Amino acid sequence: MLSRASSAMLRAARPRVRVPVAAFRSAPALREEAKDINFAKGDPDHEFPGILGSLGLDDWRVAVPVGVFLATPAVALDWFVANEESQLLFCFTLFVTAVYTQAGPSIYESLMGSVKAEWDKIAEAESKNVLRLQGDIAASKDKIEVLGEMDAVYDGHAAMVERYKAALLNEKKALDRAHYAKVLDAVVEMERSSHDKLYTSMVESATANVRAAFEEDKKLAKSAMDDAIATLSGKPPAQDVVSAQFASYMKSQKGKMPDDVAAAIKEDQENFKKMTEGMGITYDVGTNYNWSAMPVPEDQENFKKMTEGMGIADQL
């Protein structure tokens, strides 16, 4: 009972310090917040006066008269018995009071030193964490910049690929143009050769036919001789018998072609087909030719392999 009473009296007599609510938190406080918290004794912002302080009994000049006034009837009426227990209580109270008043600041400083040391450790760890987070933020910004640069490089690469495709396509078209120009030159030469063969054959056939006619018809030969003599003497001939014979033969051969000429032209056609196989060019016996959309020439497969996946071959 005396121990419980002494504990209650000590709690009532001891001034209470109100701990700021900011000290109780789940996360470590910042160093700036720690500087604002003050646990110093006597700070009016953090000190609770206690029961005696609220009654004005914290001053000994007031507390002693009041204590004597209250102790007199307590002793006289045997409310308080001065024996060994009361002396032990007084000694304990005196000891606690002496320790509180004399060694209290030292104990307080010792405990607060430990608190400050722990607080400094927490603040240091927090500072390191802040520095680490700042480093992470800087690294993330660098990554964002690198990604932006990579996007720019990719766009430039895509544009370069498009230009390269256009260059390859133009180069291929130029090569095709030169190739087709050679083929068309060959076609022109073949046409000229066919016309020459046809012309030579017709002239030879007409000459042979007219000569045979003059050899068979003596009267016709005499008329031709008279025309020749008149021409040599400077007189205009009455009738050009030789020209008339050639004209008559040509009219009779209209729409026809000698067999040897047709065979020669057909042979040229076969050679032309072999030369232009797979190029979309056609050539007929009548020496007329046409050509449609020409595909890629002989190096088509190599070009496709070189430009595979670039979509160029589809544009040809």
Phi and psi restraints in degrees (value plus and minus 20) as a CYANA .aco file:
   2 LEU   PHI     -84.6   -44.6
   2 LEU   PSI     -56.5   -16.5
   3 SER   PHI     -86.0   -46.0
   3 SER   PSI     -59.5   -19.5
   4 ARG   PHI     -87.7   -47.7
   4 ARG   PSI     -58.7   -18.7
   5 ALA   PHI     -85.9   -45.9
   5 ALA   PSI     -61.3   -21.3
   6 SER   PHI     -85.5   -45.5
   6 SER   PSI     -58.8   -18.8
   7 SER   PHI     -84.6   -44.6
   7 SER   PSI     -62.0   -22.0
   8 ALA   PHI     -84.4   -44.4
   8 ALA   PSI     -61.3   -21.3
   9 MET   PHI     -84.5   -44.5
   9 MET   PSI     -61.6   -21.6
  10 LEU   PHI     -84.0   -44.0
  10 LEU   PSI     -60.9   -20.9
  11 ARG   PHI     -86.1   -46.1
  11 ARG   PSI     -56.3   -16.3
  12 ALA   PHI     -91.3   -51.3
  12 ALA   PSI     -56.9   -16.9
  13 ALA   PHI    -100.0   -60.0
  13 ALA   PSI     -44.7    -4.7
  14 ARG   PHI    -100.6   -60.6
  14 ARG   PSI     109.2   149.2
  15 PRO   PHI     -87.2   -47.2
  15 PRO   PSI     118.3   158.3
  16 ARG   PHI    -118.8   -78.8
  16 ARG   PSI     120.0   160.0
  17 VAL   PHI    -123.4   -83.4
  17 VAL   PSI     106.1   146.1
  18 ARG   PHI    -107.7   -67.7
  18 ARG   PSI      95.7   135.7
  19 VAL   PHI     -99.2   -59.2
  19 VAL   PSI     110.4   150.4
  20 PRO   PHI     -80.8   -40.8
  20 PRO   PSI     125.6   165.6
  21 VAL   PHI     -84.3   -44.3
  21 VAL   PSI     -47.3    -7.3
  22 ALA   PHI     -83.8   -43.8
  22 ALA   PSI     -38.9     1.1
  23 ALA   PHI     -94.3   -54.3
  23 ALA   PSI     -41.2    -1.2
  24 PHE   PHI    -120.2   -80.2
  24 PHE   PSI      86.1   126.1
  25 ARG   PHI    -172.5  -132.5
  25 ARG   PSI     134.2   174.2
  26 SER   PHI     -97.6   -57.6
  26 SER   PSI     -48.6    -8.6
  27 ALA   PHI    -126.7   -86.7
  27 ALA   PSI     133.7   173.7
  28 PRO   PHI     -84.6   -44.6
  28 PRO   PSI     117.8   157.8
  29 ALA   PHI     -95.5   -55.5
  29 ALA   PSI     137.4   177.4
  30 LEU   PHI     -95.0   -55.0
  30 LEU   PSI     141.5   181.5
  31 ARG   PHI     -84.3   -44.3
  31 ARG   PSI     -54.1   -14.1
  32 GLU   PHI     -86.7   -46.7
  32 GLU   PSI     -56.7   -16.7
  33 GLU   PHI     -88.2   -48.2
  33 GLU   PSI     -55.0   -15.0
  34 ALA   PHI     -84.7   -44.7
  34 ALA   PSI     -51.7   -11.7
  35 LYS   PHI     -89.3   -49.3
  35 LYS   PSI     -46.5    -6.5
  36 ASP   PHI    -103.2   -63.2
  36 ASP   PSI     -36.4     3.6
  37 ILE   PHI    -107.6   -67.6
  37 ILE   PSI     107.7   147.7
  38 ASN   PHI    -146.9  -106.9
  38 ASN   PSI      99.6   139.6
  39 PHE   PHI    -123.2   -83.2
  39 PHE   PSI      -5.0    35.0
  40 ALA   PHI     -83.3   -43.3
  40 ALA   PSI     123.2   163.2
  41 LYS   PHI     -89.7   -49.7
  41 LYS   PSI     119.5   159.5
  42 GLY   PHI      68.3   108.3
  42 GLY   PSI     -18.9    21.1
  43 ASP   PHI     -92.7   -52.7
  43 ASP   PSI      97.6   137.6
  44 PRO   PHI     -84.8   -44.8
  44 PRO   PSI     -40.7    -0.7
  45 ASP   PHI     -99.5   -59.5
  45 ASP   PSI     -41.6    -1.6
  46 HIS   PHI    -143.0  -103.0
  46 HIS   PSI     -16.2    23.8
  47 GLU   PHI    -124.5   -84.5
  47 GLU   PSI     111.5   151.5
  48 PHE   PHI    -120.7   -80.7
  48 PHE   PSI     107.6   147.6
  49 PRO   PHI     -87.4   -47.4
  49 PRO   PSI     -44.6    -4.6
  50 GLY   PHI      62.6   102.6
  50 GLY   PSI     159.5   199.5
  51 ILE   PHI     -89.1   -49.1
  51 ILE   PSI     -68.3   -28.3
  52 LEU   PHI     -82.5   -42.5
  52 LEU   PSI     -58.5   -18.5
  53 GLY   PHI     -86.4   -46.4
  53 GLY   PSI     -58.0   -18.0
  54 SER   PHI     -87.8   -47.8
  54 SER   PSI     -48.1    -8.1
  55 LEU   PHI    -109.3   -69.3
  55 LEU   PSI     -23.8    16.2
  56 GLY   PHI      60.8   100.8
  56 GLY   PSI      -1.7    38.3
  57 LEU   PHI    -119.1   -79.1
  57 LEU   PSI      -9.7    30.3
  58 ASP   PHI     -96.8   -56.8
  58 ASP   PSI     -30.5     9.5
  59 ASP   PHI    -114.3   -74.3
  59 ASP   PSI     107.4   147.4
  60 TRP   PHI     -84.5   -44.5
  60 TRP   PSI     -46.7    -6.7
  61 ARG   PHI     -89.8   -49.8
  61 ARG   PSI     -40.3    -0.3
  62 VAL   PHI    -117.2   -77.2
  62 VAL   PSI     -56.8   -16.8
  63 ALA   PHI     -89.8   -49.8
  63 ALA   PSI     -55.5   -15.5
  64 VAL   PHI     -84.9   -44.9
  64 VAL   PSI     -71.5   -31.5
  65 PRO   PHI     -79.3   -39.3
  65 PRO   PSI     -59.6   -19.6
  66 VAL   PHI     -86.5   -46.5
  66 VAL   PSI     -59.3   -19.3
  67 GLY   PHI     -85.3   -45.3
  67 GLY   PSI     -61.4   -21.4
  68 VAL   PHI     -84.2   -44.2
  68 VAL   PSI     -61.3   -21.3
  69 PHE   PHI     -82.8   -42.8
  69 PHE   PSI     -57.5   -17.5
  70 LEU   PHI    -103.1   -63.1
  70 LEU   PSI     -48.3    -8.3
  71 ALA   PHI     -95.8   -55.8
  71 ALA   PSI     -48.4    -8.4
  72 THR   PHI     -81.7   -41.7
  72 THR   PSI     -75.4   -35.4
  73 PRO   PHI     -86.1   -46.1
  73 PRO   PSI     -49.7    -9.7
  74 ALA   PHI     -85.8   -45.8
  74 ALA   PSI     -58.3   -18.3
  75 VAL   PHI     -95.3   -55.3
  75 VAL   PSI     -60.8   -20.8
  76 ALA   PHI     -85.7   -45.7
  76 ALA   PSI     -58.1   -18.1
  77 LEU   PHI    -112.6   -72.6
  77 LEU   PSI      -9.3    30.7
  78 ASP   PHI      40.6    80.6
  78 ASP   PSI       7.8    47.8
  79 TRP   PHI     -91.7   -51.7
  79 TRP   PSI     -49.9    -9.9
  80 PHE   PHI    -146.0  -106.0
  80 PHE   PSI     100.9   140.9
  81 VAL   PHI    -122.6   -82.6
  81 VAL   PSI     100.5   140.5
  82 ALA   PHI    -101.6   -61.6
  82 ALA   PSI      77.5   117.5
  83 ASN   PHI    -156.4  -116.4
  83 ASN   PSI    -180.1  -140.1
  84 GLU   PHI     -84.9   -44.9
  84 GLU   PSI     -57.3   -17.3
  85 GLU   PHI     -86.9   -46.9
  85 GLU   PSI     -63.3   -23.3
  86 SER   PHI     -85.5   -45.5
  86 SER   PSI     -57.4   -17.4
  87 GLN   PHI     -85.3   -45.3
  87 GLN   PSI     -60.8   -20.8
  88 LEU   PHI     -83.1   -43.1
  88 LEU   PSI     -58.7   -18.7
  89 LEU   PHI     -84.3   -44.3
  89 LEU   PSI     -62.9   -22.9
  90 PHE   PHI     -82.3   -42.3
  90 PHE   PSI     -64.1   -24.1
  91 CYS   PHI     -82.1   -42.1
  91 CYS   PSI     -61.9   -21.9
  92 PHE   PHI     -85.6   -45.6
  92 PHE   PSI     -61.9   -21.9
  93 THR   PHI     -83.4   -43.4
  93 THR   PSI     -61.1   -21.1
  94 LEU   PHI     -83.6   -43.6
  94 LEU   PSI     -60.9   -20.9
  95 PHE   PHI     -84.3   -44.3
  95 PHE   PSI     -66.7   -26.7
  96 VAL   PHI     -82.9   -42.9
  96 VAL   PSI     -61.5   -21.5
  97 THR   PHI     -84.4   -44.4
  97 THR   PSI     -61.9   -21.9
  98 ALA   PHI     -84.4   -44.4
  98 ALA   PSI     -64.4   -24.4
  99 VAL   PHI     -82.3   -42.3
  99 VAL   PSI     -61.2   -21.2
 100 TYR   PHI     -86.3   -46.3
 100 TYR   PSI     -62.5   -22.5
 101 THR   PHI    -100.9   -60.9
 101 THR   PSI     -55.9   -15.9
 102 GLN   PHI    -112.1   -72.1
 102 GLN   PSI     -67.7   -27.7
 103 ALA   PHI    -118.1   -78.1
 103 ALA   PSI     -22.1    17.9
 104 GLY   PHI     -79.7   -39.7
 104 GLY   PSI     -68.5   -28.5
 105 PRO   PHI     -79.6   -39.6
 105 PRO   PSI     -59.0   -19.0
 106 SER   PHI     -85.0   -45.0
 106 SER   PSI     -64.4   -24.4
 107 ILE   PHI     -82.0   -42.0
 107 ILE   PSI     -61.1   -21.1
 108 TYR   PHI     -81.8   -41.8
 108 TYR   PSI     -65.4   -25.4
 109 GLU   PHI     -84.5   -44.5
 109 GLU   PSI     -58.8   -18.8
 110 SER   PHI     -83.0   -43.0
 110 SER   PSI     -67.2   -27.2
 111 LEU   PHI     -85.6   -45.6
 111 LEU   PSI     -62.3   -22.3
 112 MET   PHI     -87.3   -47.3
 112 MET   PSI     -49.9    -9.9
 113 GLY   PHI     -82.8   -42.8
 113 GLY   PSI     -63.0   -23.0
 114 SER   PHI     -83.5   -43.5
 114 SER   PSI     -61.3   -21.3
 115 VAL   PHI     -82.7   -42.7
 115 VAL   PSI     -63.9   -23.9
 116 LYS   PHI     -84.7   -44.7
 116 LYS   PSI     -58.1   -18.1
 117 ALA   PHI     -82.7   -42.7
 117 ALA   PSI     -65.4   -25.4
 118 GLU   PHI     -84.3   -44.3
 118 GLU   PSI     -58.7   -18.7
 119 TRP   PHI     -83.3   -43.3
 119 TRP   PSI     -60.8   -20.8
 120 ASP   PHI     -84.5   -44.5
 120 ASP   PSI     -59.4   -19.4
 121 LYS   PHI     -82.4   -42.4
 121 LYS   PSI     -63.6   -23.6
 122 ILE   PHI     -83.0   -43.0
 122 ILE   PSI     -63.4   -23.4
 123 ALA   PHI     -84.1   -44.1
 123 ALA   PSI     -59.7   -19.7
 124 GLU   PHI     -84.5   -44.5
 124 GLU   PSI     -63.8   -23.8
 125 ALA   PHI     -82.6   -42.6
 125 ALA   PSI     -58.9   -18.9
 126 GLU   PHI     -85.9   -45.9
 126 GLU   PSI     -59.3   -19.3
 127 SER   PHI     -83.2   -43.2
 127 SER   PSI     -63.2   -23.2
 128 LYS   PHI     -82.2   -42.2
 128 LYS   PSI     -59.5   -19.5
 129 ASN   PHI     -84.4   -44.4
 129 ASN   PSI     -60.4   -20.4
 130 VAL   PHI     -83.3   -43.3
 130 VAL   PSI     -63.2   -23.2
 131 LEU   PHI     -82.8   -42.8
 131 LEU   PSI     -60.2   -20.2
 132 ARG   PHI     -83.9   -43.9
 132 ARG   PSI     -62.2   -22.2
 133 LEU   PHI     -85.5   -45.5
 133 LEU   PSI     -58.5   -18.5
 134 GLN   PHI     -82.8   -42.8
 134 GLN   PSI     -59.9   -19.9
 135 GLY   PHI     -82.8   -42.8
 135 GLY   PSI     -60.4   -20.4
 136 ASP   PHI     -83.6   -43.6
 136 ASP   PSI     -59.8   -19.8
 137 ILE   PHI     -83.6   -43.6
 137 ILE   PSI     -64.4   -24.4
 138 ALA   PHI     -82.2   -42.2
 138 ALA   PSI     -61.5   -21.5
 139 ALA   PHI     -84.3   -44.3
 139 ALA   PSI     -58.7   -18.7
 140 SER   PHI     -84.9   -44.9
 140 SER   PSI     -60.3   -20.3
 141 LYS   PHI     -83.0   -43.0
 141 LYS   PSI     -60.8   -20.8
 142 ASP   PHI     -82.6   -42.6
 142 ASP   PSI     -60.3   -20.3
 143 LYS   PHI     -82.7   -42.7
 143 LYS   PSI     -60.4   -20.4
 144 ILE   PHI     -82.9   -42.9
 144 ILE   PSI     -62.6   -22.6
 145 GLU   PHI     -83.6   -43.6
 145 GLU   PSI     -61.2   -21.2
 146 VAL   PHI     -83.8   -43.8
 146 VAL   PSI     -60.5   -20.5
 147 LEU   PHI     -83.2   -43.2
 147 LEU   PSI     -60.4   -20.4
 148 GLY   PHI     -81.4   -41.4
 148 GLY   PSI     -62.7   -22.7
 149 GLU   PHI     -85.0   -45.0
 149 GLU   PSI     -57.8   -17.8
 150 MET   PHI     -84.7   -44.7
 150 MET   PSI     -58.4   -18.4
 151 ASP   PHI     -81.9   -41.9
 151 ASP   PSI     -62.5   -22.5
 152 ALA   PHI     -83.1   -43.1
 152 ALA   PSI     -61.8   -21.8
 153 VAL   PHI     -83.7   -43.7
 153 VAL   PSI     -60.6   -20.6
 154 TYR   PHI     -83.8   -43.8
 154 TYR   PSI     -63.3   -23.3
 155 ASP   PHI     -81.6   -41.6
 155 ASP   PSI     -63.2   -23.2
 156 GLY   PHI     -83.2   -43.2
 156 GLY   PSI     -59.2   -19.2
 157 HIS   PHI     -84.7   -44.7
 157 HIS   PSI     -61.6   -21.6
 158 ALA   PHI     -82.5   -42.5
 158 ALA   PSI     -63.0   -23.0
 159 ALA   PHI     -83.6   -43.6
 159 ALA   PSI     -60.1   -20.1
 160 MET   PHI     -84.4   -44.4
 160 MET   PSI     -59.4   -19.4
 161 VAL   PHI     -83.1   -43.1
 161 VAL   PSI     -60.5   -20.5
 162 GLU   PHI     -83.0   -43.0
 162 GLU   PSI     -63.5   -23.5
 163 ARG   PHI     -85.4   -45.4
 163 ARG   PSI     -57.9   -17.9
 164 TYR   PHI     -85.3   -45.3
 164 TYR   PSI     -60.3   -20.3
 165 LYS   PHI     -80.0   -40.0
 165 LYS   PSI     -65.3   -25.3
 166 ALA   PHI     -82.5   -42.5
 166 ALA   PSI     -59.9   -19.9
 167 ALA   PHI     -84.9   -44.9
 167 ALA   PSI     -64.5   -24.5
 168 LEU   PHI     -82.6   -42.6
 168 LEU   PSI     -59.7   -19.7
 169 LEU   PHI     -84.0   -44.0
 169 LEU   PSI     -63.6   -23.6
 170 ASN   PHI     -85.2   -45.2
 170 ASN   PSI     -60.5   -20.5
 171 GLU   PHI     -82.2   -42.2
 171 GLU   PSI     -61.8   -21.8
 172 LYS   PHI     -84.9   -44.9
 172 LYS   PSI     -61.6   -21.6
 173 LYS   PHI     -84.6   -44.6
 173 LYS   PSI     -57.0   -17.0
 174 ALA   PHI     -84.6   -44.6
 174 ALA   PSI     -62.8   -22.8
 175 LEU   PHI     -83.3   -43.3
 175 LEU   PSI     -61.5   -21.5
 176 ASP   PHI     -83.5   -43.5
 176 ASP   PSI     -59.4   -19.4
 177 ARG   PHI     -82.4   -42.4
 177 ARG   PSI     -64.7   -24.7
 178 ALA   PHI     -82.7   -42.7
 178 ALA   PSI     -59.5   -19.5
 179 HIS   PHI     -85.5   -45.5
 179 HIS   PSI     -66.2   -26.2
 180 TYR   PHI     -88.6   -48.6
 180 TYR   PSI     -50.8   -10.8
 181 ALA   PHI     -82.3   -42.3
 181 ALA   PSI     -61.5   -21.5
 182 LYS   PHI     -83.3   -43.3
 182 LYS   PSI     -61.5   -21.5
 183 VAL   PHI     -83.6   -43.6
 183 VAL   PSI     -63.3   -23.3
 184 LEU   PHI     -86.9   -46.9
 184 LEU   PSI     -56.2   -16.2
 185 ASP   PHI     -80.9   -40.9
 185 ASP   PSI     -59.5   -19.5
 186 ALA   PHI     -85.0   -45.0
 186 ALA   PSI     -57.4   -17.4
 187 VAL   PHI     -83.6   -43.6
 187 VAL   PSI     -64.1   -24.1
 188 VAL   PHI     -81.6   -41.6
 188 VAL   PSI     -63.8   -23.8
 189 GLU   PHI     -83.6   -43.6
 189 GLU   PSI     -57.4   -17.4
 190 MET   PHI     -87.5   -47.5
 190 MET   PSI     -59.8   -19.8
 191 GLU   PHI     -81.5   -41.5
 191 GLU   PSI     -65.9   -25.9
 192 ARG   PHI     -81.2   -41.2
 192 ARG   PSI     -62.5   -22.5
 193 SER   PHI     -83.9   -43.9
 193 SER   PSI     -60.0   -20.0
 194 SER   PHI     -85.5   -45.5
 194 SER   PSI     -63.1   -23.1
 195 HIS   PHI     -84.2   -44.2
 195 HIS   PSI     -59.2   -19.2
 196 ASP   PHI     -83.6   -43.6
 196 ASP   PSI     -63.3   -23.3
 197 LYS   PHI     -81.7   -41.7
 197 LYS   PSI     -64.3   -24.3
 198 LEU   PHI     -83.2   -43.2
 198 LEU   PSI     -64.0   -24.0
 199 TYR   PHI     -84.6   -44.6
 199 TYR   PSI     -66.6   -26.6
 200 THR   PHI     -82.6   -42.6
 200 THR   PSI     -62.5   -22.5
 201 SER   PHI     -84.4   -44.4
 201 SER   PSI     -62.5   -22.5
 202 MET   PHI     -85.7   -45.7
 202 MET   PSI     -60.9   -20.9
 203 VAL   PHI     -85.8   -45.8
 203 VAL   PSI     -64.3   -24.3
 204 GLU   PHI     -83.5   -43.5
 204 GLU   PSI     -62.6   -22.6
 205 SER   PHI     -84.8   -44.8
 205 SER   PSI     -62.4   -22.4
 206 ALA   PHI     -85.7   -45.7
 206 ALA   PSI     -61.6   -21.6
 207 THR   PHI     -81.6   -41.6
 207 THR   PSI     -64.9   -24.9
 208 ALA   PHI     -83.7   -43.7
 208 ALA   PSI     -60.2   -20.2
 209 ASN   PHI     -87.6   -47.6
 209 ASN   PSI     -64.4   -24.4
 210 VAL   PHI     -86.0   -46.0
 210 VAL   PSI     -60.6   -20.6
 211 ARG   PHI     -83.0   -43.0
 211 ARG   PSI     -61.8   -21.8
 212 ALA   PHI     -84.0   -44.0
 212 ALA   PSI     -57.7   -17.7
 213 ALA   PHI     -84.8   -44.8
 213 ALA   PSI     -62.2   -22.2
 214 PHE   PHI     -88.0   -48.0
 214 PHE   PSI     -53.6   -13.6
 215 GLU   PHI     -91.4   -51.4
 215 GLU   PSI     -52.1   -12.1
 216 GLU   PHI    -101.1   -61.1
 216 GLU   PSI     -57.3   -17.3
 217 ASP   PHI    -125.2   -85.2
 217 ASP   PSI      84.8   124.8
 218 LYS   PHI     -87.3   -47.3
 218 LYS   PSI     -55.8   -15.8
 219 LYS   PHI     -83.4   -43.4
 219 LYS   PSI     -61.8   -21.8
 220 LEU   PHI     -85.3   -45.3
 220 LEU   PSI     -56.3   -16.3
 221 ALA   PHI     -87.7   -47.7
 221 ALA   PSI     -59.7   -19.7
 222 LYS   PHI     -83.7   -43.7
 222 LYS   PSI     -60.6   -20.6
 223 SER   PHI     -82.3   -42.3
 223 SER   PSI     -60.2   -20.2
 224 ALA   PHI     -85.4   -45.4
 224 ALA   PSI     -58.2   -18.2
 225 MET   PHI     -86.0   -46.0
 225 MET   PSI     -61.9   -21.9
 226 ASP   PHI     -81.6   -41.6
 226 ASP   PSI     -60.9   -20.9
 227 ASP   PHI     -84.1   -44.1
 227 ASP   PSI     -56.6   -16.6
 228 ALA   PHI     -89.0   -49.0
 228 ALA   PSI     -62.0   -22.0
 229 ILE   PHI     -84.4   -44.4
 229 ILE   PSI     -61.8   -21.8
 230 ALA   PHI     -83.0   -43.0
 230 ALA   PSI     -59.7   -19.7
 231 THR   PHI     -85.3   -45.3
 231 THR   PSI     -60.6   -20.6
 232 LEU   PHI     -89.4   -49.4
 232 LEU   PSI     -51.8   -11.8
 233 SER   PHI    -102.3   -62.3
 233 SER   PSI     -23.2    16.8
 234 GLY   PHI      70.9   110.9
 234 GLY   PSI     -12.9    27.1
 235 LYS   PHI    -115.8   -75.8
 235 LYS   PSI     120.8   160.8
 236 PRO   PHI     -89.5   -49.5
 236 PRO   PSI     115.2   155.2
 237 PRO   PHI     -91.7   -51.7
 237 PRO   PSI     127.2   167.2
 238 ALA   PHI     -86.7   -46.7
 238 ALA   PSI     -54.1   -14.1
 239 GLN   PHI    -174.8  -134.8
 239 GLN   PSI     113.5   153.5
 240 ASP   PHI    -107.1   -67.1
 240 ASP   PSI      74.0   114.0
 241 VAL   PHI     -88.1   -48.1
 241 VAL   PSI     -60.2   -20.2
 242 VAL   PHI     -84.4   -44.4
 242 VAL   PSI     -66.2   -26.2
 243 SER   PHI     -83.2   -43.2
 243 SER   PSI     -58.1   -18.1
 244 ALA   PHI     -84.2   -44.2
 244 ALA   PSI     -58.1   -18.1
 245 GLN   PHI     -86.2   -46.2
 245 GLN   PSI     -62.5   -22.5
 246 PHE   PHI     -83.6   -43.6
 246 PHE   PSI     -62.5   -22.5
 247 ALA   PHI     -84.4   -44.4
 247 ALA   PSI     -60.1   -20.1
 248 SER   PHI     -83.4   -43.4
 248 SER   PSI     -60.0   -20.0
 249 TYR   PHI     -87.5   -47.5
 249 TYR   PSI     -61.1   -21.1
 250 MET   PHI     -83.7   -43.7
 250 MET   PSI     -59.8   -19.8
 251 LYS   PHI     -84.9   -44.9
 251 LYS   PSI     -57.1   -17.1
 252 SER   PHI     -90.2   -50.2
 252 SER   PSI     -44.0    -4.0
 253 GLN   PHI    -118.1   -78.1
 253 GLN   PSI      -9.6    30.4
 254 LYS   PHI     -83.1   -43.1
 254 LYS   PSI     111.0   151.0
 255 GLY   PHI      61.7   101.7
 255 GLY   PSI     -22.1    17.9
 256 LYS   PHI    -128.1   -88.1
 256 LYS   PSI     138.9   178.9
 257 MET   PHI    -158.2  -118.2
 257 MET   PSI     115.8   155.8
 258 PRO   PHI     -80.5   -40.5
 258 PRO   PSI     129.0   169.0
 259 ASP   PHI     -83.2   -43.2
 259 ASP   PSI     -58.8   -18.8
 260 ASP   PHI     -87.6   -47.6
 260 ASP   PSI     -55.9   -15.9
 261 VAL   PHI     -88.2   -48.2
 261 VAL   PSI     -64.1   -24.1
 262 ALA   PHI     -81.1   -41.1
 262 ALA   PSI     -58.9   -18.9
 263 ALA   PHI     -86.8   -46.8
 263 ALA   PSI     -59.3   -19.3
 264 ALA   PHI     -85.9   -45.9
 264 ALA   PSI     -63.0   -23.0
 265 ILE   PHI     -86.8   -46.8
 265 ILE   PSI     -58.1   -18.1
 266 LYS   PHI     -84.2   -44.2
 266 LYS   PSI     -57.2   -17.2
 267 GLU   PHI     -84.1   -44.1
 267 GLU   PSI     -61.6   -21.6
 268 ASP   PHI     -81.5   -41.5
 268 ASP   PSI     -57.7   -17.7
 269 GLN   PHI     -83.1   -43.1
 269 GLN   PSI     -62.9   -22.9
 270 GLU   PHI     -83.6   -43.6
 270 GLU   PSI     -61.9   -21.9
 271 ASN   PHI     -83.1   -43.1
 271 ASN   PSI     -58.9   -18.9
 272 PHE   PHI     -86.3   -46.3
 272 PHE   PSI     -59.8   -19.8
 273 LYS   PHI     -81.7   -41.7
 273 LYS   PSI     -61.7   -21.7
 274 LYS   PHI     -85.1   -45.1
 274 LYS   PSI     -57.7   -17.7
 275 MET   PHI     -91.5   -51.5
 275 MET   PSI     -54.9   -14.9
 276 THR   PHI    -128.9   -88.9
 276 THR   PSI       5.8    45.8
 277 GLU   PHI     -82.6   -42.6
 277 GLU   PSI     109.5   149.5
 278 GLY   PHI      61.8   101.8
 278 GLY   PSI     -13.1    26.9
 279 MET   PHI    -125.1   -85.1
 279 MET   PSI     -22.1    17.9
 280 GLY   PHI      59.9    99.9
 280 GLY   PSI      -3.3    36.7
 281 ILE   PHI    -125.0   -85.0
 281 ILE   PSI     112.9   152.9
 282 THR   PHI    -137.2   -97.2
 282 THR   PSI     130.8   170.8
 283 TYR   PHI    -165.0  -125.0
 283 TYR   PSI     107.4   147.4
 284 ASP   PHI    -130.1   -90.1
 284 ASP   PSI     154.1   194.1
 285 VAL   PHI     -86.2   -46.2
 285 VAL   PSI     -46.8    -6.8
 286 GLY   PHI     -97.8   -57.8
 286 GLY   PSI      -8.3    31.7
 287 THR   PHI      45.3    85.3
 287 THR   PSI       1.0    41.0
 288 ASN   PHI    -121.4   -81.4
 288 ASN   PSI     117.3   157.3
 289 TYR   PHI    -152.9  -112.9
 289 TYR   PSI     134.9   174.9
 290 ASN   PHI    -166.7  -126.7
 290 ASN   PSI     134.8   174.8
 291 TRP   PHI    -163.8  -123.8
 291 TRP   PSI     114.9   154.9
 292 SER   PHI    -119.6   -79.6
 292 SER   PSI    -178.5  -138.5
 293 ALA   PHI     -81.9   -41.9
 293 ALA   PSI      92.9   132.9
 294 MET   PHI    -103.9   -63.9
 294 MET   PSI     111.1   151.1
 295 PRO   PHI     -95.3   -55.3
 295 PRO   PSI    -197.7  -157.7
 296 VAL   PHI     -86.7   -46.7
 296 VAL   PSI     116.0   156.0
 297 PRO   PHI     -92.4   -52.4
 297 PRO   PSI    -173.7  -133.7
 298 GLU   PHI     -80.5   -40.5
 298 GLU   PSI     -48.2    -8.2
 299 ASP   PHI    -113.9   -73.9
 299 ASP   PSI       9.6    49.6
 300 GLN   PHI     -82.3   -42.3
 300 GLN   PSI     -65.0   -25.0
 301 GLU   PHI     -84.8   -44.8
 301 GLU   PSI     -62.7   -22.7
 302 ASN   PHI     -82.5   -42.5
 302 ASN   PSI     -60.6   -20.6
 303 PHE   PHI     -86.3   -46.3
 303 PHE   PSI     -58.9   -18.9
 304 LYS   PHI     -84.2   -44.2
 304 LYS   PSI     -61.3   -21.3
 305 LYS   PHI     -84.5   -44.5
 305 LYS   PSI     -58.8   -18.8
 306 MET   PHI     -88.7   -48.7
 306 MET   PSI     -53.5   -13.5
 307 THR   PHI    -130.9   -90.9
 307 THR   PSI       5.6    45.6
 308 GLU   PHI     -82.9   -42.9
 308 GLU   PSI     111.1   151.1
 309 GLY   PHI      64.0   104.0
 309 GLY   PSI     -19.8    20.2
 310 MET   PHI    -121.7   -81.7
 310 MET   PSI     -27.9    12.1
 311 GLY   PHI      55.2    95.2
 311 GLY   PSI      -2.5    37.5
 312 ILE   PHI    -102.6   -62.6
 312 ILE   PSI     -61.0   -21.0
 313 ALA   PHI     -80.1   -40.1
 313 ALA   PSI     -49.4    -9.4
 314 ASP   PHI     -90.7   -50.7
 314 ASP   PSI     -38.9     1.1
 315 GLN   PHI    -109.9   -69.9
 315 GLN   PSI     -29.6    10.4
